[in-house]
């Protein structure tokens, strides 16, 4: 009995032409960036200096090299950001010669257009400055670093996510994206949020950072920091209102899995001070980064989806 020959060629994992897992994710993201450049007039990249936006910018630089990135950057600054992250943001913008738009939550508070929350967190206050910046600059496509593995509301979102004239997200208006065909059509006043990292996981992001040797803010690695316990998380003291009289600050060895407003971003106890140790730690974790360290996602069962309907990231 004769044995049928083993099929080889492009698309098979044992083929010399097959892409690795990370190569396939990178190729998809690069395709998305180029697709947006061809379909839209005024795209912008949301860039906070967090790891996902850093990877997103790295992919954009690759997508258009050796030409410059044809998009500007936008950061919604809560005024309660980690100094290390802001420093990284500014150095990155200068190094690559990029244009940065900053929408300041503090400016809106000073003008009486927003009011401080009783809990001190400003993360939910980002929506109004974000939508204002999109409208004033006439951005028609906004790149975000959201991933489907982070949170169940984000798991429902498409790569091209249509937002209405008020910036709101309606899951019933999500469009099919068969064969990586993306529909960017939108009416005047509407815009599209674009998520090149939708199909990545936290582990994918870190493995890609390791492979590409991407620099990150130091707070992503284990370090000594003064923190205090609140709501089952280690928060950093700051002018936003912590710690309270009954909360005790202490110095612990921690790192951050995700970075946002200091008032709602918790650190985790960790000895992972190298990228290899971080990857090993994430591989063993059974909690998503937002589920473990973001107080703003714990306000209600549908906290993220409610904010997205209002125009949040």
Protein Blocks (a to p, Z undefined) as FASTA:
>chain_A
ZZddddedehiakbckbccfklmmmmmmmmmmmmmmmmpmbdcdddehiaklmmmmmmmm
mmmocbdcfbdcddddehlacfklmmmmmmmmmmnopacddddfklmmmnopaccdfklp
aklmmmmmmmmmmmmnopabdcdfbdfklpmklmmpcfbdcddfkopacfklpccdehhi
acfbdcehiacdddfklmpcfklmmmmmmmnopacdfklpccddddddeehiacdddfko
pacfkbccdddddddfbdcdfklpccdddfbfbfklmmmmmmmpcbdfklmmpmklmmpm
klmmmmmmnopZZ
